[in-house]
């Protein structure tokens, strides 16, 4: 295994995912790709449409997410692990699978949450969808 993709959210639980990916990368001498998929731009916030303050807020959110990913990347590099961070917009499962294929990923690390029946009935379970649709090994980590 030479390439590990760790799919993170912008939250404190993702530190555990990055830590686990780092341990694997050290043992396997693999590169780590830290990927966060953010919501796609709403149609009304396009470059020429929508109030300026909404575009400004969205831009600030994206800068914050990018800084967050950069911190993870620097921490891995400080440990001697080759790492890159990617901030991508779009549907989460589709974008993770597309990046995994493009980057020739050997393993995807993703967190799972224990939700109730109603939550699962109405929300996408990213880890489950990746397992169903993916053609590469996926390590799910309970958070």
N, C-alpha and C positions, 0 to 999 in steps of 0.2 A: 504494500500500500504506500503510495507516494503522495496522494492528495486527499486531504480530509476537509470536508465542508461542514462547518458548524453553523446552523441556522439559529440566530438569536433574535430576541425581542429587546426592546430598550427597557430593561428592568433589572433588578438586582439578582433575580434567579438565573439569568443568563451567565453570570460569573461561574456558576457550577458547570455549565456546559462548556465554557471556554477552558476551565481548569481541566476537565476530563479530556477534551480534545488535545490540550497541551501535553498531558501525560501520554496519550497515545502517540502523538507526534514525536515526542522525545524517544520513545521506545522503538518506533518504526522509522525514525528519521524522515518523517513526512512533512509536507508543507500544509499549513492550515489556511483555509479560506473562511473568513468570518463574514457571513452574509446576513443582512437584514433586509427583508422585503417590506417596504412601506406602501401605504395606500396609493393607488394611482391618483393622478390629478383629477379632481372633479371637472366636468366639462365647463362649468361656469367660472373656473379659476384659470382658464387658459391664458396664454401670454397676452392676448389682446382684449380679453373679456373679463368682466367682474371687477369688483371694487379693489382698489390698490391695497387697502389695509388687509384684505383676505390673502392676497398674494404675498404680502410682507410677512404675515403670520406663518403661512405655509413655508416660505423660504427659511424663516428662523427655525421652524421645527426640523426641517431637513438639515440645516447646519448643525443643530444640536445632536441629531441622530448620527451624523457623520463624525462629529467629535467623539461621541460615545464609542463608536466602532474603532476610531483611531486609537483610543486609550487601550482597548483590548489588544490591538495589533502591536502597539509599543511594548506592552507587558510581555507578549509572547516573544518578540524580538529580543527583549532584554534577557530572556531565558535561553537565547540562542536558537530559537525556532523560527524558521522562515514562515512569514505570515503576510497575508493581504486582507484588506477589508473591502467589502462591496456593499453599497447601498443601492437597492434596486426598487423600482416602482412596478406594481402590477399585482395580479392574483398570486397569492403566496405559493401554493403548491406548484402551479404551472411555472413560475419563475425559478423556484428552487430546482425543479427537475431540468429546466432549460440550462441553468448555470452549471449544474452537475454534469450535464452532457458536454457542454462547451469546454469546461475546465478539466475534463477527464477525471472526475472525482471517483475515488475508490470506496469512500465511506462517508455517509451523511450522519451527523450527530444532531439530534433534535430533542427538545424537552417535551414531556407530556404532563398534562394536568388531569387530576381525577375530578371530572364533572358529573353531575347528575344526568338522569335520563332526558329531562326537558332541555337542558343546555345542549346535549349532544344531538337531540332531535332537530334543533333549529340552528345550530352553528356548525361550521366546518371544523372538523378535527384534523388539523394539519398533519400530525404524525401518522394518523390512520390512513389518510389519503395518500401520503407519500409511500407508505408500505404497500398500499393497493396498486398505485400507479407506477412506482419506481421500479427500475430494473437493476439497482445497485444496492449493496448492503446498507441498512439503516440501523443505527444504534439509538434507541429511544431511552431517555433518561427521565425517571420520575422526578418532578420538581415539587 
